[in-house]
Amino acid sequence: MIIQTYTVLNHGQHQLKIKRLSLKETTQKALLILPEIWGINLYIQKIAEHYLKLGFDIFLPDIYWRQQENVALGYDEIDTNLARKLYENLDLLQSSQDIDQIIEFIFSLKNSYKLAILGFCMGGTLTYQINHAKVSALITYYGSQISNLFNAIKKIEKPILFHLAENDHLINHQEIASLIKLSFKKTNFHIFTYQNTGHGFDCAYRANFSLEASELALNRSKSFLIQNMA
């Protein structure tokens, strides 16, 4: 595995950096992974390594760079409190603009890339605001703030796959119903709700982890990417 770090933006003394994980074999497929509130931690790194083995170049951005660089937190109480504070102070619109800059930078490295976005939790929420013309597909795991960002979601024209928990304390049933209703009009929307699951069901380090739902969502994600990145 080859790991490269690039600087995309500068703001005062802070730098927005992204890491690219790649194998020696050349590939045209790229995946930008947007993390949970805990940043690029062990969980996200394991996801990155899994998709790397599937033939993707992986890009990992430092979302909190304007507040604190290189955030990679655990799931204990202290780290979780810090993660929540960082998220509370995050400007989602500004972050989505940063992601647009990241996307442009990725294509400056290789213009022939086919790029998909994969977002978890906070990253899933950020995914709702991505409508970049060069992106091939979007996958979001239990991104919240659906009501607040519904106008942005309605504008998404790229194929998008939603993985939602049935009993998510951050996403109510009415929001899920609104997405499903919207999917009747937008054939690019693909929505799956996982029974008897809660927020964070994909993460083995969290209390709501469901192995069955995690594996099912992963298989659906892989099929979705194959269909939309050919």
C-alpha positions, 0 to 999 in steps of 0.5 A: 500500500502506498500512502501519500499526503497532499495539501489542498487548501490553506487558511491561516496556519491551518492546512486542509490535507488529504491522504491517498491510499493506493496499490501499485496497480493503476486504477481508474476508480476512486473513493472519497470517504467522509468520516463520522464525527470521530474523524479518520480513526481506526474504523474509517481506516479499516473501511478504507483498506477494505475498499482499497483491496477492491481496487479503489484509490482511497481519499481520506480528508481532514474535515475538521482542519479549520478547528483541529488538524488530524482528528482521529478519536476513539469512542470513549466518553472523553473522545466522544465529548470532544468529537461532539464539540468539534461537530457542533462548531463545524460549518456544514456549508463551508465543509461542503465547499471544502469538499468541492475543492477536494474533488477538484484536487482529486481530478487534478491528480488523475483526470480519468478517475471515476469518483464515488463518495462514501459518507458515515454519520457526519460524513453521510450528512455532508454527502447530502450537499454534494452535487459535483458534476464529476462525481459518479455516485454517492453512498450515505450511512445514516446521515442526519439533518434530513429535514434541514437539508431536504432542499439540498437532497432534492437537488441530487441528480447522481445515483445515491444509496441511503443506508438508514437505521429503523430506530435512529435517534437522530433520524425520525420516521417522518424523515425516512418517509419523506425520503421514500416519498421523494424516491418515487419521483427520483429514480436515482435514489435507492433507499434501504432501512435496516430493521431493529438497528440504531444509529451507527449500526455499521461500526463494530466499535459502537453499541448499536453495531449489527453484524448482519446489517453491516454485511448486508449494507456492505454488499449492497454498497459494492453492487451499487458501485459496480453498477454506477462506476462501470 
